Amino acid sequence: MDRLPGRNLVMEALKSGRKIEEICLSGTKGLEELILLAKKRGVPLRQVDREELDILMPEAPHQGVVALVESYSYASLEEIFDRAAARGEDPLILLLDSLQDPQNLGTLLRSADCGGVHGVIIPKKRAVGLTPGVVRASAGAVEYVPVVQVTNLVRTMVELKARGLWLAGAEADGQQLYYEADLTGPIGLVIGGEHRGLGRLVREHCDFILRLPLRGRLNSLNAAIAGSILIFEVLRQRAASGQK
């Protein structure tokens, strides 16, 4: 069982239909919509002292509400393809190679939801998973974006290519500017970790490597920023080509 703090996160959990054991509240001011939705879903509500919420969530702002929810479960690769098919869209998948910062993963999940990504793939080892920090950083997007956890990212890349996806990695020394590449078809965007970028085998299994033009003194962008730019470039190109 996980603890979900804050009005926005609890509201998104309610809207998404996630199983919620109980919602603890300190007062009702500003929580009317949340309370109404919880009652419609039959979720138990319990009034508690604010100090009790402080004890439940000592390191996270709770805004007077904490939900006790079932732990997040990881999706399967097939769920991502089913999601794309249900929307009538070419698959758009985000692959993250050894991303370790919860804030970066949460931000990318938020961008993935807003940008129409059908799913996110992360490795089981040497990478952050769906931790409470990631959930908070995602601002509720974790409720809507399937996340697949795999034991071997390279093997998964081989499978994706066999199913018709082109894999585009992102590196500072990429051969092609990101806006010059054709990203309109089935695509997997591959983003490297904060410290070493794309691993050697991961890079070798990309079909092409993209770069973002930089004009400042720094030679790289934060992984979440770079990934978000690429997500919305895919969205822009698909819209320009008449796709949904």
C-alpha positions in Angstrom: 0.0 0.0 0.0 1.3 3.4 -1.0 0.6 6.9 0.5 -0.4 9.5 -2.0 -0.2 13.2 -0.7 -1.7 16.3 -2.1 -5.0 17.4 -3.8 -3.8 17.0 -7.4 -2.3 13.5 -7.0 -5.4 12.2 -5.1 -7.8 13.8 -7.7 -6.0 12.1 -10.6 -6.0 8.8 -8.8 -9.8 9.1 -8.3 -10.3 10.1 -11.9 -8.2 7.3 -13.3 -10.2 4.7 -11.4 -7.2 3.5 -9.3 -8.0 1.4 -6.3 -8.0 3.6 -3.2 -8.3 2.0 0.2 -9.0 5.3 2.1 -8.6 9.0 2.0 -7.6 10.9 5.1 -8.6 14.5 5.3 -7.8 17.4 7.6 -10.9 19.6 7.1 -12.9 20.1 3.9 -12.1 23.6 2.7 -11.0 23.5 -1.0 -11.6 19.7 -1.1 -15.3 19.8 -2.1 -14.8 18.4 -5.6 -12.4 15.7 -4.3 -14.9 14.6 -1.6 -17.8 14.5 -4.1 -15.8 12.3 -6.5 -14.6 10.0 -3.6 -18.2 9.5 -2.5 -19.3 8.7 -6.1 -16.6 6.1 -6.2 -17.4 4.7 -2.8 -14.0 5.5 -1.4 -14.0 5.8 2.5 -13.2 9.2 3.9 -11.7 9.8 7.3 -11.2 13.1 9.1 -8.0 13.3 11.0 -5.9 16.0 12.7 -3.4 17.7 10.5 -0.6 16.4 12.8 -1.5 12.9 11.8 -1.1 13.7 8.2 2.3 15.3 9.0 3.3 12.0 10.5 2.1 10.0 7.5 3.9 12.3 5.1 6.8 13.9 7.0 8.8 14.9 3.9 6.1 15.7 1.3 3.5 18.5 1.3 0.1 16.9 1.7 -2.3 20.0 1.5 -4.6 18.4 4.1 -5.2 15.1 2.2 -3.5 11.8 1.9 -4.8 8.7 0.1 -3.9 5.1 0.9 -3.7 3.4 -2.5 -2.6 0.1 -4.0 1.0 0.1 -5.1 1.6 0.9 -8.8 1.8 -2.1 -11.0 3.9 -2.2 -14.1 2.4 -2.7 -17.5 3.3 -5.2 -20.3 4.7 -4.3 -23.7 1.5 -5.6 -25.2 -0.5 -3.0 -23.3 1.4 -0.3 -25.0 0.8 -1.6 -28.5 -2.9 -2.2 -27.6 -3.1 1.4 -26.5 -1.7 2.7 -29.8 -4.0 0.4 -31.8 -7.1 1.6 -29.8 -6.3 5.2 -30.7 -5.6 4.3 -34.3 -2.1 5.7 -34.0 1.4 4.6 -34.8 3.2 3.5 -31.6 5.2 6.3 -29.8 7.3 4.8 -27.1 9.8 6.4 -24.7 12.7 4.2 -23.7 14.9 5.4 -20.8 18.4 4.0 -20.4 19.4 4.0 -16.7 17.6 7.2 -15.7 18.2 7.6 -11.9 16.7 10.9 -10.9 13.1 10.6 -9.7 12.4 14.2 -10.8 13.5 13.5 -14.3 11.4 10.3 -14.6 8.4 12.1 -13.2 8.8 15.1 -15.5 9.1 12.7 -18.5 6.0 10.9 -17.5 4.2 14.2 -17.4 5.5 15.1 -20.8 4.7 11.7 -22.1 1.0 12.0 -21.1 0.7 15.5 -22.5 2.5 14.5 -25.7 0.5 11.4 -26.5 3.2 8.8 -25.7 1.7 5.3 -25.6 4.0 4.0 -23.0 7.4 4.3 -21.2 10.0 1.5 -20.9 12.6 1.4 -18.1 15.2 -1.2 -17.0 14.8 -3.0 -13.7 18.4 -2.5 -12.7 20.4 0.7 -12.3 17.4 2.9 -12.8 14.7 4.6 -10.8 11.3 2.9 -10.7 7.9 4.2 -9.8 8.9 5.5 -6.4 6.8 8.0 -4.3 9.1 10.8 -5.5 8.5 9.9 -9.1 4.8 9.8 -8.5 4.8 13.3 -7.0 7.1 14.7 -9.8 4.7 13.3 -12.4 1.9 15.5 -11.1 -0.6 12.6 -11.6 0.6 11.5 -15.1 1.7 8.2 -13.7 -2.0 7.3 -13.5 -2.4 7.5 -17.3 0.9 6.4 -18.9 1.8 2.7 -18.9 5.3 2.0 -17.6 7.0 -1.3 -18.5 9.9 -2.5 -16.5 12.3 -4.8 -18.4 15.3 -6.9 -17.4 17.2 -6.3 -20.7 16.6 -3.0 -22.5 18.7 -4.0 -25.6 16.6 -7.2 -26.0 13.5 -5.1 -25.8 14.8 -2.7 -28.4 15.4 -5.7 -30.8 11.8 -6.8 -30.2 10.5 -3.3 -30.9 12.4 -3.1 -34.2 11.1 -6.5 -35.2 7.6 -5.1 -34.6 8.2 -2.2 -37.0 9.5 0.6 -34.8 12.4 2.9 -35.7 14.5 3.8 -32.7 15.9 7.3 -32.3 18.5 8.0 -29.7 19.5 11.4 -28.4 23.1 12.4 -27.8 25.0 15.6 -28.0 27.1 14.2 -30.9 24.2 12.9 -32.9 24.5 12.8 -36.6 21.2 14.5 -37.3 19.4 17.5 -36.0 16.2 16.3 -34.3 13.9 18.5 -36.5 15.4 17.2 -39.7 14.6 13.5 -39.0 11.3 11.9 -40.1 9.6 11.0 -36.8 6.1 10.5 -38.2 6.0 6.7 -38.3 6.2 4.1 -35.5 8.9 5.4 -33.3 10.8 4.8 -30.1 12.7 7.7 -28.5 15.7 6.5 -26.5 17.0 8.8 -23.8 20.2 8.2 -21.8 20.9 8.5 -18.1 22.0 11.6 -16.3 25.6 10.6 -15.9 26.7 8.5 -19.0 24.1 9.1 -21.6 23.3 6.2 -23.8 25.1 2.9 -23.0 27.2 1.5 -25.8 24.9 -1.4 -26.7 21.8 0.8 -26.4 23.4 3.3 -28.8 24.4 0.6 -31.3 20.8 -0.6 -31.4 19.4 2.8 -32.3 18.6 3.3 -35.9 19.8 6.9 -35.8 21.1 9.4 -33.2 19.6 12.8 -33.0 21.1 16.0 -31.5 19.6 19.2 -30.3 21.3 22.4 -31.4 23.0 24.2 -28.5 24.3 27.8 -28.5 25.4 28.3 -24.9 28.5 27.3 -23.0 27.0 24.1 -21.6 27.3 21.0 -23.9 24.2 19.1 -22.9 20.6 19.3 -21.7 18.9 17.7 -18.8 17.5 14.3 -19.8 13.9 15.3 -19.0 14.2 18.5 -21.1 15.8 16.7 -24.1 13.2 13.9 -23.9 10.3 16.3 -23.7 11.5 18.3 -26.7 11.7 15.1 -28.8 8.2 14.0 -27.7 6.7 17.2 -28.8 8.6 17.2 -32.1 7.0 13.9 -32.9 3.6 15.4 -32.0 4.3 18.4 -34.2 5.4 16.3 -37.2 2.5 14.0 -36.9 0.1 16.9 -36.8 1.7 18.5 -39.8 1.4 15.3 -41.8 -2.3 15.0 -41.0 -2.1 12.3 -38.3 -4.1 12.5 -35.1 
